[in-house]
Amino acid sequence: MALGPAAAAAADLRIEVAGLRNTDGTIFVAVCTEAEFLRPFCAHVGEAPAAAGVVTVTGIPPGTYAVQVVHDENGNRQLDRPGFLPLEGLGFSRDAPMRMGPPRWEDAAFDLPSEGAVVRLTMRYFQ
């Protein structure tokens, strides 16, 4: 009897968030492919209380990704944005710069190996 192909490797990604202005609410994390980047939904997501400052997303196939993070301070599960600038914090892998808009994929992208990785980023607040 032949065995089927080995299960595809899956990695864990630990996201460490610095610069939180308080420990209120929740940190929401999306680990996105290039096609998903800056869209409302990404295949790999996670969340943790802001007080933890860390979110681990498991079971991600190795590849190239970008992380986007929102600090939902008031717990309404959305990024509050009454005008152009958000009221709550945003962050991106590699601390990708936001110049008059969201960062470019190339500035936020990183390779996730099969053994997993740690991404450190700094939360940014605009109001």
N, C-alpha and C positions, 0 to 999 in steps of 0.2 A: 504494500500500500504506500503510495507516494504522499508525502506531506505537502500541503498547500504552501504558497509563498509566505515567507515570514511577514508578520504584521509590520506595517510601515512604522518607522521610528516616530515617536512623538516626544516633544521637548516641553519642559516647563520654563516659563519666563517669569522672573521675579522683577517687579517694577517698584523701585524705591523713589518716593516722591519727597523732595525737599522744598522748603519755602512755603509751606502751608501757613496762611495767616491766622488760622485757628483750627481747632479740632472738631468743629461742628460738622454734622452731616456725613456725607459719604464720598469716597473717591471712586469714580467710575473709569474703567480702563477699557480701551478697544485696541486690539492688536490686529492691524489691517494690512492686507496686500495692497499693491499699487492700485488695483481696480476699485478697492473699497475705501481707500484713503480719503478722508474729509467727507465721506458720505454718512448718512444717519446710522447705518448698521455695518458691523464687521463680524466676521465669523467667530472670532475668538474674543470673548469679553470676560471681565471680572469686576468685582467691587469689594470694598472693605470700608469699615468705619475710618473716617479721616484721622481719628486719634491713632490708628495703627501706622499710617504713613507708608504702608506697603501693601501691594496686591500681587498675588501669584496667579497666573493663568496657566493651566495645565493642558496637556494633550495637543500641542501645536505642532504640525508637521514642520520639519526644518525648512528654511527658506528665507526669503527677504521680506521684511515687514517694517512697519512704522507703528509706533505707539502714540495714541492720543488719549489724554486724561482730562477729566472734568472734576472739579471740586464742587459738588452739589451741597452747598452750605445749608440750605433751608429744607432739604429733603423732599423736594417736589419732583425729583427724577428727570429734571431737564436743566439745560443751561439757560439761566435767566439773562435775557438780553433785551431790555426795553428799547434800545436804539442800536446804533452801530457797535458800541463797545459792550461786551458782556459784564455783568455784575459779579459773576463768579469766576473762579480761576480756571485757566487752561494750561496744559503742558504737552510737549511733544518730545519724542525720543531724540537723543543727541542735542537736546535743547535747541532744536531747529528754530532759527529766527523767524519772527513774524513781522514783516515789514508791510504796513498798510494792508494787511490781510493775512490769511493763513500761510503756513510755511509750504515750501515746495517739497515734493516727495523725496527728491534727491538729498535734501538737507536733513530729513528725518529717518531715512531708511537705514537699516542695519541687517546683517546676516545672523540668523538664529541657527546655531549648530544643533545636532541631535542630542548633545549632552546638556543642552539648555544654556541659559545666560541670565545675567542681571543687567537691567537697564536702570540708570539713575537719571532723573530729570528734575527740573526746577519748575514749580508752579508759578504762573504769571497772572497778575491781577491788573486790570486796567481802570478800575474804579474803586 
